[in-house]
Amino acid sequence: MAVKQTAGRDALGEFAPKFAELNDDVLFGQVWSREEQLALRDRSIVTVVALMAQGLTDSSFRYHLESAKKNGVTRTEIAEILTHAAFYAGWPKAWAAFRMAKEVWAEEPAADGKALHESQMVFPVGAPNDAFARYFIGQSYLAPLSTSQVGIFNVTFEPGCRNNWHIHHASQGGGQILVCVAGRGYYQEEGKPARELHPGGVVNIPAGVKHWHGAAPDSWFSHLAVEVPGENTSSEWLEPVTDEIYGHLR
């Protein structure tokens, strides 16, 4: 919903009352309020691009950048919007716009990265994986997809996050299958080199094998964890993956 605007009257109410009225009541009171015809988020994008095209990167431009952020434009999206507009409005104007946009969106890079990652897959990221947090370095998320017949969970790792070394035990059958769905990550068995993982990759983990898996240092990563049915199954969580081991990965 558009916010009632009084900037025109506050700044120019006595000097130019008609202009102040048109600014507050018509532009913001009527045009910006036509949300059924064009959403506030889209109006913010149009306005930001129009101001940038004119080279007006002043306080009014900052106001509309802040409004765009409030109306749901993410840091990733504003960077793409300004990059696209640079080819039509001019490179120097884009540089000026980027300097101000970086300040407005400075506080939430991680949230934007998570939202972008989630938009690249069909499964939800889920909730913070608090129940298993002590077995992870960094933040992970868990979304249960199937808890009957065969357990299937979407596990998401923020950049640099990985779980501890662990073993899936079973007297017969058991183990786990990983199906990579988004981002870039790694899987490693004890005594073997780490294997880089990409969407579409599948890892078959037999019972009794010591291993770990997680995100690359610079990328979010999600995989489906499929529990292979077996008898007397359990998971044994071991020591963390040290920086000495993880630090060699890129």
Protein Blocks (a to p, Z undefined) as FASTA:
>chain_A
ZZddfklmmmmmmmmmmlmmmmmmmmmmmmmmmmmlocfklmmmmmmmmmmmnopacfkl
mmmmmmmmmnopafklmmmmmmmmmmmnopklmmmmmmmmmmmmmmmmmlmmmmmmmmmp
cbdebjadfklmmmpgcjdddddfbfghiacddddddehiacdddddddfeggijddddf
edjdddddehiacddddehiacdddehiacdddddfkbccdddddddddehiacdddddd
dfklmmmpZZ
